[in-house]
Amino acid sequence: MTRLTRATALLVAATALSGNAALARDLTVVSFGGALQDAQREALFKPFIAQYGPLTDEAYNGELAKIKAMVEAGDVTWDVVQMEAPELENACSDGTVERLDWDKLGSTKDIIPAAVMGDCGLGSILYSVVLAYDHAKLGDDGPTTWADFWNTEKWPGKRGLRKSAKFTLEIALLADGVAPDEVYEVLGTPEGVDRAFAKLNEIKGNIQWWESGAQPPQWLAAGDVVMSSAYNGRVSTAIKEGQDFRIVWDGQVYTVDGWAIIKGTPNLDSAYDFLKITVDPKNQAVLSTAIPYGTSNVNAPSLVSPEVLAWLPTAPDNMKGAVHQDDSFWIDNIEELNERFNNWASN
């Protein structure tokens, strides 16, 4: 073999090894961190590792910019990501995530309809944003509605709200007396949007904005806020850990999050294997027991104790006065309303 031929062969071998190394990267799953991701490690990640091999997990705050950048650059380092429904649909529309091959996931007959999230998402959890407060600080005379959340005379101090139009505008309208089943009818008009922002203006100086689901329980425990909107599972976990928090279920805004596969992942087959793990009823029961979010497999609730079921957003008593977040509304309006919200919040 000539020196040139040998060099060429070495280059080809090195390139092949490099490509194999890229393909050999562990499956990387990305979620929202905190107590949720701790629960997912136990309920989903461990079963995947036991059956299929290594898995790496990372956390993010729901922003799609990083995902879109890695797809456009052809340097995909995340494989499966949990997303809220409107963001998932938008990512599907712009080609940032894969369109799912449902045949690879088997039958969807045991999955609730809301968990088949368009062409690109597989529902993972049903959760809600609720009003939470520290009973140790407010006692038995704590808030019972979102209207109470606005009562800064009776309960002075900072209030925590999520730094996004989604959830926050619904809460503002509920606080202003809009009936749960009329929230999107009102929010779907320019006058309704103005009404929501006008309501937020009333307490703007008392708002402390949260961006991570872990922040509201931390702020409540530290006394940084007197009450807060919060993900129900994060508050329930804090209660299990000894905090004397209370959840106000009246006016909860509930929705479904889904798993999506990032476009161009080198771990496509493993990504599908992970999605199958997430909808196994036994795994979902473990997840709901670890953090009380609702399940997407219809067979999972029967595997969960009655004590746990009572803490789920879908428990009958908890659904009174609930608002089912309108994904279609947010898919159509999220960019415009987030732009207005961000401009308002920064001034």
CORUR-V97413 format. One record per pair of residues at least 12 apart in sequence whose ideal C-beta (glycine too) atoms are under 6 Angstrom apart, sorted by sequence separation. I is the first residue (numbers start at 0). J is the second residue. D is the distance in Angstrom with one decimal. If there is no record, write none. Layout:
i | j | d
I | J | D
I | J | D
//
This chain:
i | j | d
215 | 227 | 4.1
234 | 246 | 5.5
169 | 182 | 5.4
172 | 185 | 5.8
283 | 296 | 5.1
215 | 229 | 3.7
284 | 299 | 5.0
258 | 274 | 5.7
280 | 296 | 4.5
283 | 299 | 3.9
287 | 303 | 5.2
207 | 224 | 5.4
216 | 233 | 5.3
130 | 148 | 5.9
212 | 230 | 4.7
278 | 296 | 5.3
280 | 298 | 4.1
284 | 302 | 3.7
293 | 311 | 5.1
258 | 277 | 5.9
280 | 299 | 4.3
284 | 303 | 5.0
288 | 307 | 5.3
291 | 310 | 3.8
293 | 312 | 5.5
98 | 118 | 4.6
99 | 119 | 5.9
291 | 311 | 5.2
293 | 313 | 4.6
98 | 119 | 5.6
212 | 233 | 5.1
216 | 237 | 4.1
36 | 58 | 5.9
220 | 242 | 5.8
63 | 86 | 5.8
96 | 119 | 4.8
172 | 195 | 5.3
175 | 198 | 4.6
171 | 195 | 4.3
174 | 198 | 5.9
70 | 95 | 5.2
145 | 170 | 5.5
149 | 174 | 5.1
32 | 58 | 3.3
91 | 117 | 5.7
63 | 90 | 5.9
91 | 118 | 5.7
168 | 195 | 4.3
171 | 198 | 4.1
25 | 53 | 4.3
26 | 54 | 5.0
27 | 55 | 4.7
28 | 56 | 4.9
29 | 57 | 4.9
67 | 95 | 5.2
91 | 119 | 3.6
145 | 173 | 4.5
146 | 174 | 5.1
171 | 199 | 5.1
66 | 95 | 5.8
87 | 116 | 5.9
88 | 117 | 5.5
145 | 174 | 4.0
25 | 55 | 4.7
29 | 59 | 5.5
87 | 120 | 4.4
128 | 166 | 4.7
160 | 206 | 5.3
162 | 208 | 3.8
158 | 205 | 5.4
29 | 77 | 5.0
157 | 205 | 5.7
158 | 206 | 5.7
159 | 207 | 5.3
161 | 209 | 5.8
162 | 210 | 5.1
27 | 77 | 5.2
157 | 207 | 4.5
159 | 209 | 5.2
27 | 78 | 5.0
28 | 79 | 4.8
29 | 80 | 4.4
30 | 81 | 4.4
26 | 78 | 5.2
149 | 202 | 5.6
151 | 205 | 5.6
236 | 290 | 5.7
159 | 215 | 5.0
235 | 291 | 4.7
232 | 290 | 4.1
159 | 218 | 5.6
232 | 291 | 5.6
253 | 312 | 4.8
232 | 292 | 4.9
159 | 224 | 4.3
158 | 224 | 6.0
157 | 224 | 4.5
161 | 228 | 5.8
158 | 226 | 5.7
159 | 227 | 2.9
160 | 228 | 5.3
253 | 321 | 5.9
156 | 225 | 3.5
248 | 317 | 4.2
250 | 320 | 5.4
251 | 321 | 4.9
252 | 322 | 4.6
254 | 324 | 3.9
154 | 225 | 5.4
249 | 320 | 4.2
252 | 324 | 5.5
235 | 310 | 5.3
173 | 250 | 4.9
231 | 312 | 5.7
169 | 252 | 5.1
142 | 226 | 5.9
133 | 219 | 4.9
166 | 252 | 5.6
132 | 226 | 4.1
131 | 227 | 5.7
131 | 229 | 4.5
128 | 228 | 5.2
129 | 231 | 4.9
131 | 234 | 4.5
126 | 230 | 5.8
127 | 231 | 4.9
141 | 245 | 5.9
143 | 247 | 5.9
144 | 249 | 5.9
145 | 250 | 4.9
126 | 232 | 6.0
135 | 243 | 4.1
134 | 243 | 4.6
133 | 244 | 5.7
134 | 245 | 4.8
131 | 244 | 5.6
132 | 245 | 5.7
131 | 246 | 5.7
129 | 246 | 5.2
130 | 247 | 3.9
129 | 251 | 4.8
127 | 251 | 4.1
128 | 252 | 4.9
127 | 253 | 3.7
125 | 255 | 5.2
124 | 256 | 5.4
122 | 255 | 4.7
123 | 256 | 5.4
123 | 257 | 5.7
122 | 257 | 4.9
123 | 258 | 5.2
121 | 257 | 5.6
120 | 257 | 3.3
121 | 258 | 5.0
120 | 259 | 5.2
119 | 259 | 5.4
182 | 322 | 5.5
116 | 257 | 4.3
179 | 320 | 5.5
113 | 255 | 4.9
183 | 325 | 4.5
179 | 322 | 4.7
183 | 328 | 5.2
60 | 210 | 5.6
121 | 274 | 5.2
169 | 322 | 5.8
123 | 277 | 5.6
96 | 259 | 4.1
97 | 260 | 4.2
165 | 329 | 5.6
96 | 261 | 6.0
97 | 262 | 5.5
96 | 262 | 5.7
126 | 292 | 4.5
95 | 262 | 5.7
94 | 262 | 6.0
103 | 271 | 4.7
124 | 292 | 4.0
125 | 293 | 3.2
87 | 257 | 5.3
104 | 274 | 6.0
87 | 259 | 5.4
164 | 336 | 4.1
83 | 256 | 5.6
122 | 295 | 4.1
164 | 337 | 5.0
81 | 256 | 5.6
164 | 340 | 3.9
81 | 258 | 5.8
82 | 259 | 5.4
33 | 212 | 5.4
79 | 258 | 5.6
80 | 259 | 5.7
33 | 213 | 3.7
31 | 212 | 5.8
79 | 260 | 5.7
114 | 295 | 3.7
78 | 261 | 5.9
77 | 261 | 5.4
111 | 295 | 5.4
110 | 295 | 5.6
127 | 312 | 4.2
75 | 261 | 5.4
78 | 264 | 4.5
109 | 296 | 5.4
75 | 263 | 4.6
78 | 266 | 4.8
109 | 297 | 5.4
75 | 264 | 5.3
109 | 298 | 5.7
79 | 270 | 5.1
70 | 262 | 5.1
78 | 270 | 5.0
70 | 263 | 5.8
79 | 273 | 5.4
34 | 233 | 5.4
34 | 236 | 4.1
51 | 272 | 5.1
47 | 273 | 5.4
47 | 276 | 4.8
46 | 276 | 5.5
43 | 276 | 5.7
43 | 277 | 5.5
46 | 282 | 5.6
43 | 282 | 5.8
26 | 266 | 5.0
42 | 282 | 5.2
85 | 326 | 6.0
84 | 326 | 4.2
88 | 330 | 4.8
22 | 265 | 5.0
26 | 269 | 4.5
42 | 285 | 4.0
21 | 265 | 5.8
42 | 286 | 3.7
85 | 329 | 3.9
85 | 330 | 4.8
42 | 289 | 5.9
38 | 286 | 5.6
41 | 289 | 5.6
85 | 333 | 4.9
38 | 289 | 3.6
38 | 290 | 4.0
35 | 290 | 5.9
34 | 290 | 5.6
//
